[in-house]
């Protein structure tokens, strides 16, 4: 039996995409504003796809693992 990485639910994938787009446009961490952002953040942080900022836990940044996941998702791999 093989252990796999924790998956992302719809809220987690949406948050990951919005956070990456926000960083590309503005060059800073994504602010968690919506309830769906908070639900998605729990799953995405647990999976290591995003991380919360230590100074303010209402902001998240995309990790290398998250960027790799988005890249594979956009390439439909």
C-alpha positions in Angstrom: 0.0 0.0 0.0 1.3 3.4 -0.9 0.8 6.6 1.1 -0.1 9.6 -1.0 0.0 13.3 -0.4 -3.1 15.0 1.2 -5.5 16.1 -1.5 -7.0 19.5 -2.0 -10.7 20.1 -2.0 -12.4 22.6 -4.2 -11.9 25.4 -1.7 -8.3 24.6 -1.3 -7.6 24.5 -5.1 -9.5 27.8 -5.5 -7.5 29.4 -2.7 -4.2 28.1 -4.2 -5.0 29.6 -7.6 -6.2 33.0 -6.2 -3.1 33.2 -3.9 -0.8 32.5 -6.9 -2.5 35.0 -9.1 -2.6 37.6 -6.4 1.2 37.2 -5.8 1.9 37.4 -9.5 -0.1 40.7 -9.8 0.8 42.4 -6.5 4.0 40.7 -5.3 2.7 40.1 -1.8 0.9 37.6 0.3 -2.8 36.8 -0.3 -5.2 38.1 2.4 -7.8 35.6 3.6 -11.1 37.5 3.2 -13.8 35.0 2.4 -15.1 32.1 4.4 -14.2 29.8 1.6 -10.7 31.2 1.8 -10.5 30.1 5.4 -11.9 26.7 4.7 -9.5 26.2 1.8 -6.6 27.5 3.9 -7.0 24.7 6.5 -6.7 22.0 3.8 -4.0 23.7 1.8 -1.8 24.5 4.8 -2.2 20.9 6.1 -1.1 19.6 2.7 1.9 22.0 2.5 0.6 23.8 -0.6 0.5 27.3 1.1 1.8 28.6 4.4 0.5 31.3 6.7 2.7 34.3 7.5 4.0 34.1 11.1 3.4 37.8 11.7 -0.2 37.8 10.5 -2.1 34.5 10.1 -4.7 36.1 7.9 -2.2 36.1 5.0 -0.9 33.1 3.0 1.8 32.5 0.5 2.2 29.7 -2.0 5.0 27.2 -1.4 7.1 25.4 -4.0 4.9 22.4 -3.6 1.9 24.6 -4.3 3.5 26.1 -7.4 4.3 22.6 -8.7 0.8 21.4 -8.1 -0.6 24.4 -10.0 1.8 23.8 -12.8 0.8 20.2 -13.1 -2.9 21.1 -12.9 -2.6 23.7 -15.7 -0.7 21.2 -17.8 -3.4 18.6 -17.1 -0.9 16.0 -15.9 
